Amino acid sequence: MSAERVEEVKEAAEAGVATAGGAVETQSAAAGLTYYPIAPGVRLNVRSGPATSYPIVKVLPEGTRVPIFCQSPGTSVTGPYGTTNIWDNIADSQFVSDAYVRTGSDGYIAPRCD
């Protein structure tokens, strides 16, 4: 597979949309990443750091799946998947509260961010 095609597949996977009743996670063969669905019916704020005091950098549409590169403690948030202070790093300087991501765990599932 060409480098160009790998990049196209990776971009498509990063923009992946969950199907109703989808699995807890999906694998992107091209990128080697696991993607987790955000809570159904939620448009999720993405912040520049692991707390609600950080600015919103974008909003994820309903049905989005996200990779989790690392996790960091931050402000406690209550959402569809409980109350937690774990924040998921989904891209460079982009964090979402784990309370809105279906990881299948109440604890850390990825390394802590440095």
C-alpha beads as a LAMMPS data file, in Angstrom:
LAMMPS data file: protein, C-alpha beads

114 atoms
113 bonds

1 atom types
1 bond types

-500.0 500.0 xlo xhi
-500.0 500.0 ylo yhi
-500.0 500.0 zlo zhi

Masses

1 110.0

Atoms # bond

1 1 1 0.000 0.000 0.000
2 1 1 1.395 3.382 -0.927
3 1 1 2.165 5.988 1.712
4 1 1 -0.508 8.176 0.139
5 1 1 -3.144 5.428 0.455
6 1 1 -2.130 4.706 4.072
7 1 1 -2.668 8.393 4.885
8 1 1 -6.103 8.332 3.193
9 1 1 -7.144 5.254 5.192
10 1 1 -5.800 6.798 8.409
11 1 1 -7.749 10.025 7.820
12 1 1 -10.922 8.073 7.083
13 1 1 -10.491 6.048 10.280
14 1 1 -9.887 9.180 12.351
15 1 1 -13.147 10.608 11.038
16 1 1 -14.873 7.257 11.658
17 1 1 -18.537 7.253 12.583
18 1 1 -20.030 4.782 15.032
19 1 1 -23.004 2.692 14.069
20 1 1 -25.914 2.249 16.448
21 1 1 -25.102 -0.539 18.892
22 1 1 -21.505 -0.704 17.642
23 1 1 -18.716 -2.446 19.478
24 1 1 -16.885 -0.805 22.355
25 1 1 -13.871 -0.282 20.129
26 1 1 -12.698 -0.649 16.551
27 1 1 -9.256 -1.202 15.147
28 1 1 -7.748 0.829 12.341
29 1 1 -5.423 -1.558 10.526
30 1 1 -3.640 1.244 8.680
31 1 1 -2.959 3.362 11.737
32 1 1 -2.734 0.532 14.297
33 1 1 -4.964 2.513 16.657
34 1 1 -8.038 1.569 18.663
35 1 1 -11.010 3.922 18.341
36 1 1 -13.647 4.291 21.072
37 1 1 -17.189 5.656 20.555
38 1 1 -18.392 8.769 22.309
39 1 1 -21.761 8.526 24.073
40 1 1 -24.783 8.286 21.770
41 1 1 -26.579 11.555 21.092
42 1 1 -23.660 13.660 22.347
43 1 1 -21.788 16.467 20.619
44 1 1 -18.581 16.457 22.638
45 1 1 -16.417 19.471 23.500
46 1 1 -12.713 18.947 22.832
47 1 1 -10.480 21.058 25.055
48 1 1 -6.841 22.102 24.801
49 1 1 -6.042 20.519 28.187
50 1 1 -7.437 18.047 30.743
51 1 1 -9.922 20.319 32.506
52 1 1 -13.119 22.256 31.855
53 1 1 -11.167 25.476 32.391
54 1 1 -9.228 24.921 29.141
55 1 1 -10.638 26.487 25.975
56 1 1 -12.794 24.434 23.617
57 1 1 -10.822 23.805 20.411
58 1 1 -13.582 21.968 18.526
59 1 1 -16.788 20.002 18.984
60 1 1 -17.070 16.371 17.886
61 1 1 -20.305 15.443 16.109
62 1 1 -22.605 12.649 17.291
63 1 1 -21.359 9.176 16.422
64 1 1 -17.656 10.013 16.426
65 1 1 -15.034 7.455 17.477
66 1 1 -11.778 8.668 18.984
67 1 1 -8.316 7.215 19.545
68 1 1 -6.814 7.522 23.031
69 1 1 -3.078 8.167 22.929
70 1 1 -2.685 8.780 26.662
71 1 1 -4.778 9.810 29.664
72 1 1 -4.351 12.487 32.282
73 1 1 -6.034 13.383 35.579
74 1 1 -7.951 16.652 35.510
75 1 1 -11.266 18.168 36.549
76 1 1 -13.942 15.725 37.604
77 1 1 -16.821 15.452 35.121
78 1 1 -20.112 13.543 35.263
79 1 1 -21.390 12.081 32.009
80 1 1 -23.187 9.056 30.562
81 1 1 -20.380 6.715 31.666
82 1 1 -20.125 7.951 35.255
83 1 1 -18.120 10.540 37.139
84 1 1 -14.384 10.646 36.524
85 1 1 -11.365 12.917 36.571
86 1 1 -9.722 11.001 33.689
87 1 1 -9.213 12.952 30.475
88 1 1 -8.398 11.264 27.157
89 1 1 -5.805 12.754 24.822
90 1 1 -7.243 12.236 21.319
91 1 1 -4.749 14.365 19.364
92 1 1 -2.004 16.903 20.001
93 1 1 -3.349 19.307 22.679
94 1 1 -6.871 17.839 22.376
95 1 1 -8.605 16.271 25.384
96 1 1 -12.091 14.931 26.120
97 1 1 -13.527 13.758 29.419
98 1 1 -13.506 9.961 29.745
99 1 1 -17.048 10.256 31.186
100 1 1 -18.231 10.604 27.558
101 1 1 -16.089 7.882 25.948
102 1 1 -17.122 4.205 26.054
103 1 1 -13.843 2.479 26.922
104 1 1 -15.352 -0.427 28.853
105 1 1 -13.442 0.579 31.993
106 1 1 -13.792 3.002 34.897
107 1 1 -10.015 3.361 35.126
108 1 1 -7.041 4.133 32.955
109 1 1 -6.785 2.144 29.710
110 1 1 -3.821 4.012 28.231
111 1 1 -0.516 5.333 29.564
112 1 1 -0.553 8.590 31.512
113 1 1 0.332 11.658 29.473
114 1 1 3.733 13.201 30.228

Bonds

1 1 1 2
2 1 2 3
3 1 3 4
4 1 4 5
5 1 5 6
6 1 6 7
7 1 7 8
8 1 8 9
9 1 9 10
10 1 10 11
11 1 11 12
12 1 12 13
13 1 13 14
14 1 14 15
15 1 15 16
16 1 16 17
17 1 17 18
18 1 18 19
19 1 19 20
20 1 20 21
21 1 21 22
22 1 22 23
23 1 23 24
24 1 24 25
25 1 25 26
26 1 26 27
27 1 27 28
28 1 28 29
29 1 29 30
30 1 30 31
31 1 31 32
32 1 32 33
33 1 33 34
34 1 34 35
35 1 35 36
36 1 36 37
37 1 37 38
38 1 38 39
39 1 39 40
40 1 40 41
41 1 41 42
42 1 42 43
43 1 43 44
44 1 44 45
45 1 45 46
46 1 46 47
47 1 47 48
48 1 48 49
49 1 49 50
50 1 50 51
51 1 51 52
52 1 52 53
53 1 53 54
54 1 54 55
55 1 55 56
56 1 56 57
57 1 57 58
58 1 58 59
59 1 59 60
60 1 60 61
61 1 61 62
62 1 62 63
63 1 63 64
64 1 64 65
65 1 65 66
66 1 66 67
67 1 67 68
68 1 68 69
69 1 69 70
70 1 70 71
71 1 71 72
72 1 72 73
73 1 73 74
74 1 74 75
75 1 75 76
76 1 76 77
77 1 77 78
78 1 78 79
79 1 79 80
80 1 80 81
81 1 81 82
82 1 82 83
83 1 83 84
84 1 84 85
85 1 85 86
86 1 86 87
87 1 87 88
88 1 88 89
89 1 89 90
90 1 90 91
91 1 91 92
92 1 92 93
93 1 93 94
94 1 94 95
95 1 95 96
96 1 96 97
97 1 97 98
98 1 98 99
99 1 99 100
100 1 100 101
101 1 101 102
102 1 102 103
103 1 103 104
104 1 104 105
105 1 105 106
106 1 106 107
107 1 107 108
108 1 108 109
109 1 109 110
110 1 110 111
111 1 111 112
112 1 112 113
113 1 113 114
